[in-house]
Amino acid sequence: MKMVISEETWPYIDQFFREMPEALQKLPTFREALDESKAEGEARGEARGEARGEARGEAEGALRTQRQTLLHILRHKFGELPDHVTQRIAETEDRTQLVRWLDQALDATALADLVFV
């Protein structure tokens, strides 16, 4: 099968071969710009992820410290604690609740004065 190129196609072919060297020269620059943009995006994403991780770690650390402080105060005032009390404190994720219990613990004269709901 013989390929035939019509007369009206030749100007397009001619234009293609005239512009191709310039387009090929631009290709590496375009690739570099894409790579640079990708690297910048990855760096921004990584920085955001690190910031979120740090914030989450700080929040978890503060929560753990509040739990430990509450347990320390309760043990200091009332001695050995029942398992259900230590378990309830360990499972609590609500920092506001831990602060309430800390306030109650400071004023309590007996462990029964605290409301572990």
Secondary structure, DSSP 8 states (H G I E B T S, - for coil): ------GGGHHHHHHHHHHHHHHHHHHHHHHHHHHHHHHHHHHHHHHHHHHHHHHHHHHHHHHHHHHHHHHHHHHHHHSS--HHHHHHHHH---HHHHHHHHHHHHH-SSGGGS---
